[in-house]
Amino acid sequence: MDNSSGVGVLDKAALVLSALESGPATLAGLVGATGLARPTAHRLAVALEHHRMVARDMQGRFILGPRLAELAAAAGEDRLLATAGPVLTHLRDVTGESAQLYRRQGDMRICVAAAERLSGLRDTVPVGSTLTMKAGSSAQILMAWEEPERLHRGLQGARFTATALSGVRRRGWAQSIGEREPGVASVSAPVRGPSNRVVAAVSVSGPIERLSRHPGRMHAQAVIDAAARLSEALRRSG
């Protein structure tokens, strides 16, 4: 077995988890992906389910479980959030607009850090707020680089299209004008982890009156720079 640790049961459990990284799998799918005997694959998947490292979807297929997300969040969140404060504050000061950091959580996105405008009209998105993945520039960022099947599912009922997300991937940033909330515009860019996977979105948001109907022209570069600083911090600690 490749990458053998010498502890056979752990190596096999790792095979199961790796197989589920690409998406939901039936027991037959697990057997095919891992090369394990059917009883072994079933026994390991059920044991991992007991420890919440594997779960089931609505169709009964095996999927990665919530415990993995909790462990990943504990590892990645600290590094990301330790850097996010000063980066978002600088972004707010440069743009004059509220700045936020979003991470995807299932079918929603959650604001994990923010720097609010110090005066005037504030477009507050409190830390801990959960927002839709169907609208908004940060939702576009968190969706644009997803696996094709998850991307297709995510586009159902969304306010943006596959063509729009293709443009986001090409430019490296997204904008929205009244997409999630009337009168509000935003610009977002991706934060990438050590494996180059998009792990978060940095945004600035404010009234269309200030950001105009072309907010990317005003703030895309500043948002991209902030995202790059966070990505670099994650790479250094990865």
C-alpha positions, -999 to +999 in steps of 0.1 A: +000+000+000+014+034-009+022+058+019+020+030+045+026+041+081+029+005+093-004+008+111-027-010+087-061+000+101-051+037+101-038+035+065-071+020+054-092+046+073-071+073+056-079+057+022-116+059+030-113+096+040-093+104+009-118+087-013-146+109+001-126+141-005-139+142-041-176+139-030-203+115-018-198+078-024-219+047-021-203+016-005-196+003-040-180+036-048-157+034-017-147-002-026-138+009-062-119+040-050-099+024-022-094-012-034-105-024+000-127-055+004-164-046+007-167-058+044-136-039+053-147-007+036-181-009+052-167-016+087-142+013+085-168+037+071-193+029+099-166+032+125-155+066+111-192+076+111-193+068+149-165+093+154-183+119+132-154+118+107-178+103+081-215+110+078-244+102+053-261+125+029-299+124+021-294+095-003-275+075+023-241+079+006-210+083+027-196+119+029-169+136+050-182+142+085-186+173+106-157+164+130-132+169+101-146+204+095-143+212+132-106+200+133-098+219+101-114+250+114-095+248+146-062+244+127-069+270+099-091+295+117-065+305+142-039+312+115-064+330+093-080+351+121-046+360+136-037+377+104-072+389+094-075+417+119-048+440+107-053+431+070-090+440+072-083+471+091-058+482+065-083+474+037-110+494+054-087+524+058-075+522+022-111+519+007-131+538+033-156+509+033-164+481+057-143+450+052-153+414+059-138+379+057-161+350+048-157+312+050-181+287+035-200+265+059-222+240+041-248+258+020-241+291+038-212+315+043-202+329+076-186+362+084-155+352+106-139+387+108-148+423+100-135+458+102-163+484+102-163+520+090-155+543+119-181+570+110-210+577+087-234+550+074-222+516+084-232+485+064-226+462+093-222+424+088-216+412+124-190+385+130-208+352+132-235+362+107-246+335+082-255+347+047-267+329+016-244+312-009-269+322-037-260+359-039-233+384-032-197+388-044-181+367-017-206+339-024-194+341-061-158+337-049-165+308-026-184+291-054-163+298-085-135+273-079-157+245-065-157+210-081-180+209-112-208+188-095-209+210-064-207+241-086-237+229-107-257+222-075-248+256-060-259+275-091-295+262-087-315+292-076-285+315-075-286+352-085-254+346-106-247+323-135-220+299-146-208+325-172-205+351-144-184+326-123-162+319-154-155+357-155-147+357-118-121+329-123-106+348-152-104+382-133-096+368-099-122+390-082-160+394-081-185+422-077-221+425-069-245+453-072-278+449-052-275+411-056-279+401-020-294+433-006-309+462-026-287+493-026-256+475-014-225+468-036-195+447-028-162+435-042-145+402-031-113+382-038-102+347-029-079+337+000-060+305-008-046+279+016-013+261+012-027+237-013-040+267-034-076+258-026-099+288-020-106+288+018-121+322+023-132+354+006-122+390+015-148+417+008-155+453+010-191+464+010-211+497+011-240+516-005-241+517-043-241+555-039-205+553-027-192+522-045-210+531-078-224+505-102-188+494-110-173+488-076-146+466-090-130+495-108-127+513-075-117+486-051-107+453-068-070+459-065-071+467-028-092+436-021-069+414-042-039+428-023-056+420+011-065+385-001-029+379-012-016+390+022-038+365+039-030+338+014+007+344+020+002+342+058-015+308+054+013+295+031+040+305+056+022+286+084+010+257+063 
